[in-house]
Amino acid sequence: MNHSENLDFEISFYESLLKESPDFIDALIALGDVYTKAGCYKKGLEIDLRLSRLRPDDPIVHYNLACSYSLLKMADECIEVLEKAIGLGYREFAYMNSDQDLKFIRKDPRYKELISRYAEETSSSSDANSTN
């Protein structure tokens, strides 16, 4: 089975699981990931939007949604959701700076401003904690 056939199989598998249980979080997460790997960015975005409604306080769900927006070159939406993900606690800045899904948005000056603002807050709070 080649890579494309593998992806097609995984998509069919997760889609069939979701017909039985439409809010099955793990299947939604896996399907969104497979859609992205297959280059089906709009379908991936639909899944990420569903997940963000089901898990509104999950920073990883919002990070993945920001990635979908970046892949679709939707800069305003990406920045807004990325800020929400960081606000909810997503702090993997080194990963964000190398994640290929965010390649588009890293060219936007708002991205650099957002990351530097939160990175400073993170280092300031850890400096304050280390002095106690």
N, C-alpha and C positions, 0 to 999 in steps of 0.2 A: 504494500500500500504506500503510495507516494504522499508527500506532505499535503498536497491539495486534497487528496481523497481522505486523508486523516482529518483535516479540518472540516470537510463536508460531513464526515461521519459524526464528529463531535457536535457540530451544529445541529444535525438531525436528532442526535441523542438528547441534547439539552432542550431543544424545542419541544420534543415529545414529553419530557419530564414536566415542562412548564404548562403543557396543555392540561395535565392532571392536577398540577399545583402551581397556579400562576404567580404566587408570592413566595416560591421556594428560593430563599435568598442565595444559598450556595450555587444553585443551578443558574440563577440570574448572573451572579458574579462570573462564573465559568463561561457562560454564553457570551457575555460582554467581552471577555478576554479573547475568546475564539473569533468573534466577529472582527475585533481589531486586528488580530493576527492575519485574518483572511482579507483585510482591506475593506471590510464592510463598515465604514466609519459611521454612516448614518444609522444603521441598525444598532451599532454599539452605543451611539448616543441615546437612542430610544431606551435601551436597557439601563444605561447609567442614570437617565432621568427617572425611570421607575424605581431604581434602587435608592435614589436620593429622596424620593417620597416615602419609601418604606423605612429608610434609616436616615432620618433628617439630621441626626447628631453624629454620624459616623465620618470622621475625617478622611478615611481611605476612600470611601464611596465618593465623597466630594472631590478628592484628588483625581480619581479616575474619571469623573465627569469633566473636570478641567482638562484632562488629557484628551478626551473626546472632542471638546470644543477646539482645542489647539489643532488636532488632526484635521478638523474641518475648517480651520482658519477663521474661527469665530472669536476674534480677539477680546471684545468687550465682555462676552459671556465667560470666556476662559479666565480673565483676570478677576472678575467678580467671584466666580466659584473657587478659584485658587485661593483667594483671600479668605473665603469662608472655610476652606479646608485647613488653612493655617490657623485661623481663629479657633477652630475646633480642636487643634492640637497637632496637626501634621507638621513635623519639624525636620523631615529628611531633606535638608537643603542641598547637601552634596549630591544626593540621588536626583533631585529635581534639576540640578544644573547639568546632568548628563543624560537624563531620560529623553530618548529619541522622540517620544510622543509630544514633548514640550518644545521641540526644536523651533517650531514656528513662533511660539509666544516669547521665547527667550530673546528674540530680536526686538521686541516691543520694550521701550524704555520703562513702561509701567511695571514690567516684570522685575527688572533690576531694582527699581525703587521699592517694590513690595518685598522682595527677598531681603534687601539690605535693612529695611525698617524692622522686619521681624527677627532677622539674625541679630541685630543690635539689641532688641528687647530681650531675646533669649540669653545673649551673653551678659547683658546688664543684670538680669535676674539671677543668673548663676554666679556672677561676681558678688552680688549682694548676699546670696546664700552662703558663699564660701567664707565671708567675713564674720559670720555668726558663730 
